[in-house]
Amino acid sequence: MDPEEGDETHYLNPLVPSTDERALRELFPRVEPKLIEDLIFALTYIQHGGSGMTWTREDVLRTHFQEAIRAVDNLQEARRRDSAAIRKAARGKG
């Protein structure tokens, strides 16, 4: 029997997600724990010399996920600019 015609057995198979399960996965995509750990580290780590942010783990966990991702991207870009400026200044002195 076709699933649309009332055969509910396909919902009993854990390998075939129901429409509700698929909708939930789209709304709440799976996020690997390692990604969250890396995100927390990136936002709380302060490099020697102070090139970093003063976020705590609690700050990161309270932040909307997309905002935290943008903050990491912005932080990495700022560190690249700082590093380039330091290298340029060192060449000028040498």
N, CA, C and O atoms as CSV, one atom per row, in Angstrom:
chain,resi,resn,atom,element,x,y,z
A,1,MET,N,N,0.844,-1.174,0.000
A,1,MET,CA,C,0.000,0.000,0.000
A,1,MET,C,C,0.889,1.237,0.000
A,1,MET,O,O,1.932,1.238,0.654
A,2,ASP,N,N,0.509,2.272,-0.704
A,2,ASP,CA,C,1.240,3.526,-0.809
A,2,ASP,C,C,1.137,4.289,0.520
A,2,ASP,O,O,0.051,4.342,1.097
A,3,PRO,N,N,2.239,4.886,1.028
A,3,PRO,CA,C,2.178,5.606,2.306
A,3,PRO,C,C,1.102,6.685,2.330
A,3,PRO,O,O,0.505,6.942,3.376
A,4,GLU,N,N,0.851,7.319,1.186
A,4,GLU,CA,C,-0.169,8.363,1.157
A,4,GLU,C,C,-1.570,7.786,1.333
A,4,GLU,O,O,-2.493,8.516,1.697
A,5,GLU,N,N,-1.745,6.490,1.082
A,5,GLU,CA,C,-3.055,5.864,1.164
A,5,GLU,C,C,-3.321,5.297,2.550
A,5,GLU,O,O,-4.278,4.543,2.725
A,6,GLY,N,N,-2.518,5.632,3.523
A,6,GLY,CA,C,-2.819,5.228,4.884
A,6,GLY,C,C,-1.915,4.183,5.480
A,6,GLY,O,O,-2.117,3.823,6.640
A,7,ASP,N,N,-0.923,3.666,4.764
A,7,ASP,CA,C,-0.012,2.680,5.342
A,7,ASP,C,C,0.943,3.413,6.279
A,7,ASP,O,O,1.795,4.181,5.832
A,8,GLU,N,N,0.796,3.175,7.563
A,8,GLU,CA,C,1.598,3.879,8.562
A,8,GLU,C,C,2.853,3.116,8.961
A,8,GLU,O,O,3.595,3.585,9.824
A,9,THR,N,N,3.116,1.959,8.366
A,9,THR,CA,C,4.236,1.138,8.803
A,9,THR,C,C,5.575,1.815,8.545
A,9,THR,O,O,6.535,1.559,9.272
A,10,HIS,N,N,5.667,2.670,7.533
A,10,HIS,CA,C,6.952,3.326,7.268
A,10,HIS,C,C,7.354,4.245,8.421
A,10,HIS,O,O,8.538,4.544,8.581
A,11,TYR,N,N,6.385,4.700,9.233
A,11,TYR,CA,C,6.713,5.539,10.381
A,11,TYR,C,C,7.283,4.735,11.534
A,11,TYR,O,O,7.875,5.298,12.455
A,12,LEU,N,N,7.110,3.435,11.490
A,12,LEU,CA,C,7.646,2.584,12.546
A,12,LEU,C,C,9.126,2.286,12.330
A,12,LEU,O,O,9.808,1.842,13.254
A,13,ASN,N,N,9.617,2.521,11.146
A,13,ASN,CA,C,11.009,2.255,10.814
A,13,ASN,C,C,11.858,3.461,11.236
A,13,ASN,O,O,11.669,4.550,10.693
A,14,PRO,N,N,12.780,3.300,12.181
A,14,PRO,CA,C,13.588,4.440,12.625
A,14,PRO,C,C,14.512,4.972,11.532
A,14,PRO,O,O,15.030,6.082,11.653
A,15,LEU,N,N,14.722,4.211,10.489
A,15,LEU,CA,C,15.582,4.685,9.399
A,15,LEU,C,C,14.818,5.556,8.408
A,15,LEU,O,O,15.425,6.207,7.557
A,16,VAL,N,N,13.512,5.572,8.512
A,16,VAL,CA,C,12.686,6.403,7.635
A,16,VAL,C,C,11.973,7.416,8.522
A,16,VAL,O,O,10.959,7.093,9.142
A,17,PRO,N,N,12.501,8.654,8.586
A,17,PRO,CA,C,11.900,9.634,9.491
A,17,PRO,C,C,10.514,10.053,9.026
A,17,PRO,O,O,10.241,10.125,7.828
A,18,SER,N,N,9.648,10.328,9.985
A,18,SER,CA,C,8.323,10.831,9.666
A,18,SER,C,C,8.440,12.270,9.175
A,18,SER,O,O,9.485,12.905,9.313
A,19,THR,N,N,7.354,12.768,8.605
A,19,THR,CA,C,7.337,14.156,8.133
A,19,THR,C,C,7.630,15.105,9.284
A,19,THR,O,O,8.354,16.085,9.110
A,20,ASP,N,N,7.071,14.823,10.469
A,20,ASP,CA,C,7.302,15.673,11.632
A,20,ASP,C,C,8.779,15.674,12.023
A,20,ASP,O,O,9.336,16.724,12.341
A,21,GLU,N,N,9.415,14.504,11.999
A,21,GLU,CA,C,10.835,14.409,12.337
A,21,GLU,C,C,11.680,15.186,11.339
A,21,GLU,O,O,12.621,15.878,11.728
A,22,ARG,N,N,11.354,15.077,10.057
A,22,ARG,CA,C,12.099,15.822,9.038
A,22,ARG,C,C,11.927,17.318,9.246
A,22,ARG,O,O,12.892,18.074,9.127
A,23,ALA,N,N,10.723,17.751,9.552
A,23,ALA,CA,C,10.465,19.174,9.793
A,23,ALA,C,C,11.264,19.659,10.996
A,23,ALA,O,O,11.839,20.747,10.966
A,24,LEU,N,N,11.301,18.849,12.062
A,24,LEU,CA,C,12.081,19.228,13.238
A,24,LEU,C,C,13.564,19.333,12.917
A,24,LEU,O,O,14.236,20.252,13.386
A,25,ARG,N,N,14.087,18.392,12.114
A,25,ARG,CA,C,15.505,18.446,11.748
A,25,ARG,C,C,15.819,19.683,10.931
A,25,ARG,O,O,16.909,20.241,11.058
A,26,GLU,N,N,14.890,20.125,10.094
A,26,GLU,CA,C,15.109,21.340,9.321
A,26,GLU,C,C,15.069,22.564,10.221
A,26,GLU,O,O,15.844,23.503,10.045
A,27,LEU,N,N,14.152,22.545,11.194
A,27,LEU,CA,C,14.030,23.664,12.112
A,27,LEU,C,C,15.183,23.705,13.102
A,27,LEU,O,O,15.717,24.770,13.411
A,28,PHE,N,N,15.564,22.516,13.601
A,28,PHE,CA,C,16.650,22.403,14.565
A,28,PHE,C,C,17.698,21.445,14.011
A,28,PHE,O,O,17.702,20.265,14.362
A,29,PRO,N,N,18.588,21.937,13.148
A,29,PRO,CA,C,19.586,21.028,12.574
A,29,PRO,C,C,20.516,20.485,13.647
A,29,PRO,O,O,20.758,21.129,14.668
A,30,ARG,N,N,21.030,19.296,13.396
A,30,ARG,CA,C,21.958,18.666,14.332
A,30,ARG,C,C,23.246,19.468,14.374
A,30,ARG,O,O,23.815,19.812,13.339
A,31,VAL,N,N,23.690,19.757,15.571
A,31,VAL,CA,C,24.944,20.482,15.778
A,31,VAL,C,C,25.862,19.554,16.553
A,31,VAL,O,O,25.517,19.093,17.641
A,32,GLU,N,N,27.003,19.287,16.003
A,32,GLU,CA,C,27.959,18.389,16.650
A,32,GLU,C,C,28.541,19.051,17.906
A,32,GLU,O,O,28.867,20.238,17.882
A,33,PRO,N,N,28.670,18.301,18.987
A,33,PRO,CA,C,29.248,18.854,20.218
A,33,PRO,C,C,30.631,19.483,20.003
A,33,PRO,O,O,30.959,20.485,20.639
A,34,LYS,N,N,31.438,18.903,19.117
A,34,LYS,CA,C,32.785,19.444,18.852
A,34,LYS,C,C,32.691,20.872,18.317
A,34,LYS,O,O,33.519,21.714,18.661
A,35,LEU,N,N,31.690,21.152,17.479
A,35,LEU,CA,C,31.508,22.502,16.946
A,35,LEU,C,C,31.220,23.487,18.080
A,35,LEU,O,O,31.765,24.591,18.100
A,36,ILE,N,N,30.373,23.090,19.012
A,36,ILE,CA,C,30.062,23.958,20.152
A,36,ILE,C,C,31.305,24.173,21.019
A,36,ILE,O,O,31.566,25.291,21.462
A,37,GLU,N,N,32.063,23.114,21.258
A,37,GLU,CA,C,33.295,23.246,22.043
A,37,GLU,C,C,34.275,24.197,21.354
A,37,GLU,O,O,34.881,25.045,22.009
A,38,ASP,N,N,34.431,24.059,20.043
A,38,ASP,CA,C,35.339,24.934,19.292
A,38,ASP,C,C,34.852,26.378,19.324
A,38,ASP,O,O,35.655,27.305,19.435
A,39,LEU,N,N,33.552,26.567,19.227
A,39,LEU,CA,C,32.970,27.906,19.267
A,39,LEU,C,C,33.230,28.560,20.619
A,39,LEU,O,O,33.628,29.723,20.680
A,40,ILE,N,N,33.008,27.825,21.693
A,40,ILE,CA,C,33.261,28.362,23.037
A,40,ILE,C,C,34.733,28.719,23.194
A,40,ILE,O,O,35.066,29.784,23.713
A,41,PHE,N,N,35.616,27.823,22.742
A,41,PHE,CA,C,37.051,28.100,22.861
A,41,PHE,C,C,37.430,29.352,22.067
A,41,PHE,O,O,38.140,30.218,22.576
A,42,ALA,N,N,36.957,29.449,20.824
A,42,ALA,CA,C,37.326,30.580,19.971
A,42,ALA,C,C,36.884,31.914,20.564
A,42,ALA,O,O,37.582,32.919,20.430
A,43,LEU,N,N,35.733,31.924,21.215
A,43,LEU,CA,C,35.222,33.183,21.756
A,43,LEU,C,C,35.725,33.513,23.149
A,43,LEU,O,O,35.605,34.656,23.588
A,44,THR,N,N,36.281,32.551,23.847
A,44,THR,CA,C,36.775,32.829,25.201
A,44,THR,C,C,38.296,32.863,25.291
A,44,THR,O,O,38.845,33.329,26.289
A,45,TYR,N,N,38.983,32.375,24.259
A,45,TYR,CA,C,40.442,32.328,24.272
A,45,TYR,C,C,41.004,33.728,24.053
A,45,TYR,O,O,40.576,34.443,23.147
A,46,ILE,N,N,41.954,34.110,24.879
A,46,ILE,CA,C,42.621,35.401,24.727
A,46,ILE,C,C,44.094,35.127,24.459
A,46,ILE,O,O,44.799,34.547,25.286
A,47,GLN,N,N,44.539,35.556,23.286
A,47,GLN,CA,C,45.935,35.334,22.910
A,47,GLN,C,C,46.860,36.193,23.759
A,47,GLN,O,O,46.446,37.191,24.349
A,48,HIS,N,N,48.122,35.779,23.804
A,48,HIS,CA,C,49.147,36.578,24.469
A,48,HIS,C,C,49.138,37.954,23.833
A,48,HIS,O,O,49.172,38.068,22.608
A,49,GLY,N,N,49.094,38.975,24.623
A,49,GLY,CA,C,49.035,40.326,24.087
A,49,GLY,C,C,47.619,40.874,24.069
A,49,GLY,O,O,47.410,42.040,23.733
A,50,GLY,N,N,46.638,40.044,24.430
A,50,GLY,CA,C,45.281,40.542,24.585
A,50,GLY,C,C,44.434,40.571,23.329
A,50,GLY,O,O,43.370,41.189,23.331
A,51,SER,N,N,44.866,39.926,22.255
A,51,SER,CA,C,44.073,39.925,21.028
A,51,SER,C,C,42.964,38.889,21.158
A,51,SER,O,O,43.108,37.738,20.745
A,52,GLY,N,N,41.875,39.322,21.732
A,52,GLY,CA,C,40.766,38.400,21.934
A,52,GLY,C,C,39.564,39.126,22.484
A,52,GLY,O,O,39.518,40.356,22.503
A,53,MET,N,N,38.606,38.366,22.924
A,53,MET,CA,C,37.388,38.929,23.480
A,53,MET,C,C,37.336,38.563,24.956
A,53,MET,O,O,38.062,37.680,25.412
A,54,THR,N,N,36.478,39.242,25.692
A,54,THR,CA,C,36.361,38.961,27.123
A,54,THR,C,C,35.062,38.229,27.423
A,54,THR,O,O,34.434,38.467,28.455
A,55,TRP,N,N,34.657,37.334,26.517
A,55,TRP,CA,C,33.451,36.549,26.727
A,55,TRP,C,C,33.744,35.399,27.677
A,55,TRP,O,O,34.829,34.817,27.665
A,56,THR,N,N,32.758,35.087,28.492
A,56,THR,CA,C,32.846,33.902,29.337
A,56,THR,C,C,32.103,32.765,28.632
A,56,THR,O,O,31.407,32.982,27.641
A,57,ARG,N,N,32.261,31.576,29.150
A,57,ARG,CA,C,31.529,30.419,28.602
A,57,ARG,C,C,30.030,30.681,28.682
A,57,ARG,O,O,29.286,30.359,27.757
A,58,GLU,N,N,29.600,31.259,29.779
A,58,GLU,CA,C,28.179,31.571,29.961
A,58,GLU,C,C,27.699,32.573,28.910
A,58,GLU,O,O,26.599,32.431,28.377
A,59,ASP,N,N,28.517,33.584,28.608
A,59,ASP,CA,C,28.164,34.555,27.560
A,59,ASP,C,C,27.936,33.850,26.228
A,59,ASP,O,O,26.963,34.123,25.525
A,60,VAL,N,N,28.840,32.945,25.894
A,60,VAL,CA,C,28.742,32.233,24.621
A,60,VAL,C,C,27.468,31.399,24.586
A,60,VAL,O,O,26.755,31.409,23.583
A,61,LEU,N,N,27.174,30.686,25.654
A,61,LEU,CA,C,26.001,29.814,25.678
A,61,LEU,C,C,24.687,30.595,25.648
A,61,LEU,O,O,23.662,30.058,25.227
A,62,ARG,N,N,24.704,31.839,26.084
A,62,ARG,CA,C,23.497,32.676,26.034
A,62,ARG,C,C,23.299,33.347,24.675
A,62,ARG,O,O,22.218,33.863,24.390
A,63,THR,N,N,24.318,33.344,23.852
A,63,THR,CA,C,24.276,34.037,22.568
A,63,THR,C,C,23.601,33.177,21.511
A,63,THR,O,O,23.772,31.958,21.479
A,64,HIS,N,N,22.836,33.824,20.653
A,64,HIS,CA,C,22.216,33.117,19.522
A,64,HIS,C,C,23.333,32.496,18.685
A,64,HIS,O,O,24.381,33.108,18.478
A,65,PHE,N,N,23.097,31.285,18.210
A,65,PHE,CA,C,24.126,30.518,17.498
A,65,PHE,C,C,24.714,31.292,16.319
A,65,PHE,O,O,25.935,31.360,16.177
A,66,GLN,N,N,23.873,31.871,15.481
A,66,GLN,CA,C,24.377,32.598,14.303
A,66,GLN,C,C,25.194,33.821,14.716
A,66,GLN,O,O,26.184,34.147,14.061
A,67,GLU,N,N,24.799,34.495,15.781
A,67,GLU,CA,C,25.558,35.643,16.278
A,67,GLU,C,C,26.944,35.205,16.757
A,67,GLU,O,O,27.936,35.896,16.524
A,68,ALA,N,N,27.002,34.067,17.419
A,68,ALA,CA,C,28.286,33.546,17.898
A,68,ALA,C,C,29.188,33.179,16.721
A,68,ALA,O,O,30.390,33.441,16.760
A,69,ILE,N,N,28.620,32.575,15.677
A,69,ILE,CA,C,29.409,32.243,14.483
A,69,ILE,C,C,29.957,33.513,13.839
A,69,ILE,O,O,31.129,33.561,13.464
A,70,ARG,N,N,29.115,34.544,13.707
A,70,ARG,CA,C,29.591,35.820,13.132
A,70,ARG,C,C,30.682,36.430,14.005
A,70,ARG,O,O,31.653,36.979,13.484
A,71,ALA,N,N,30.538,36.340,15.321
A,71,ALA,CA,C,31.551,36.892,16.224
A,71,ALA,C,C,32.892,36.192,16.021
A,71,ALA,O,O,33.935,36.845,16.017
A,72,VAL,N,N,32.875,34.865,15.852
A,72,VAL,CA,C,34.118,34.128,15.593
A,72,VAL,C,C,34.733,34.579,14.271
A,72,VAL,O,O,35.940,34.806,14.191
A,73,ASP,N,N,33.908,34.709,13.238
A,73,ASP,CA,C,34.409,35.169,11.942
A,73,ASP,C,C,35.035,36.552,12.059
A,73,ASP,O,O,36.118,36.794,11.526
A,74,ASN,N,N,34.352,37.462,12.756
A,74,ASN,CA,C,34.880,38.822,12.937
A,74,ASN,C,C,36.165,38.819,13.751
A,74,ASN,O,O,37.100,39.562,13.454
A,75,LEU,N,N,36.204,37.987,14.767
A,75,LEU,CA,C,37.399,37.888,15.606
A,75,LEU,C,C,38.590,37.372,14.805
A,75,LEU,O,O,39.697,37.897,14.924
A,76,GLN,N,N,38.365,36.350,13.993
A,76,GLN,CA,C,39.446,35.812,13.167
A,76,GLN,C,C,39.948,36.854,12.170
A,76,GLN,O,O,41.152,36.967,11.941
A,77,GLU,N,N,39.030,37.612,11.581
A,77,GLU,CA,C,39.439,38.661,10.641
A,77,GLU,C,C,40.238,39.752,11.350
A,77,GLU,O,O,41.234,40.237,10.813
A,78,ALA,N,N,39.811,40.141,12.552
A,78,ALA,CA,C,40.543,41.144,13.327
A,78,ALA,C,C,41.941,40.646,13.674
A,78,ALA,O,O,42.904,41.411,13.618
A,79,ARG,N,N,42.058,39.378,14.029
A,79,ARG,CA,C,43.375,38.817,14.351
A,79,ARG,C,C,44.275,38.789,13.121
A,79,ARG,O,O,45.477,39.037,13.224
A,80,ARG,N,N,43.698,38.487,11.955
A,80,ARG,CA,C,44.504,38.521,10.716
A,80,ARG,C,C,45.015,39.936,10.434
A,80,ARG,O,O,46.177,40.126,10.076
A,81,ARG,N,N,44.127,40.932,10.601
A,81,ARG,CA,C,44.543,42.329,10.377
A,81,ARG,C,C,45.632,42.731,11.368
A,81,ARG,O,O,46.619,43.364,10.994
A,82,ASP,N,N,45.441,42.353,12.652
A,82,ASP,CA,C,46.446,42.683,13.669
A,82,ASP,C,C,47.791,42.035,13.334
A,82,ASP,O,O,48.840,42.670,13.441
A,83,SER,N,N,47.746,40.794,12.937
A,83,SER,CA,C,48.966,40.067,12.602
A,83,SER,C,C,49.672,40.707,11.417
A,83,SER,O,O,50.895,40.852,11.427
A,84,ALA,N,N,48.911,41.091,10.396
A,84,ALA,CA,C,49.506,41.741,9.219
A,84,ALA,C,C,50.129,43.078,9.607
A,84,ALA,O,O,51.206,43.423,9.122
A,85,ALA,N,N,49.464,43.824,10.470
A,85,ALA,CA,C,50.004,45.117,10.901
A,85,ALA,C,C,51.290,44.930,11.699
A,85,ALA,O,O,52.230,45.711,11.548
A,86,ILE,N,N,51.340,43.904,12.546
A,86,ILE,CA,C,52.558,43.637,13.325
A,86,ILE,C,C,53.703,43.248,12.403
A,86,ILE,O,O,54.825,43.729,12.568
A,87,ARG,N,N,53.425,42.371,11.421
A,87,ARG,CA,C,54.476,41.978,10.470
A,87,ARG,C,C,54.976,43.173,9.673
A,87,ARG,O,O,56.179,43.308,9.449
A,88,LYS,N,N,54.076,44.033,9.247
A,88,LYS,CA,C,54.444,45.227,8.475
A,88,LYS,C,C,55.296,46.160,9.321
A,88,LYS,O,O,56.293,46.699,8.842
A,89,ALA,N,N,54.911,46.352,10.571
A,89,ALA,CA,C,55.683,47.223,11.472
A,89,ALA,C,C,57.064,46.637,11.742
A,89,ALA,O,O,58.044,47.377,11.820
A,90,ALA,N,N,57.153,45.319,11.884
A,90,ALA,CA,C,58.442,44.669,12.133
A,90,ALA,C,C,59.370,44.824,10.923
A,90,ALA,O,O,60.571,45.037,11.088
A,91,ARG,N,N,58.826,44.719,9.725
A,91,ARG,CA,C,59.655,44.908,8.522
A,91,ARG,C,C,60.150,46.335,8.415
A,91,ARG,O,O,61.268,46.571,7.956
A,92,GLY,N,N,59.326,47.300,8.836
A,92,GLY,CA,C,59.713,48.703,8.779
A,92,GLY,C,C,60.833,49.021,9.749
A,92,GLY,O,O,61.651,49.902,9.488
A,93,LYS,N,N,60.876,48.317,10.855
A,93,LYS,CA,C,61.909,48.546,11.870
A,93,LYS,C,C,63.226,47.888,11.495
A,93,LYS,O,O,64.303,48.352,11.869
A,94,GLY,N,N,63.116,46.778,10.733
A,94,GLY,CA,C,64.302,45.980,10.435
A,94,GLY,C,C,65.083,46.557,9.357
A,94,GLY,O,O,66.118,46.006,8.981
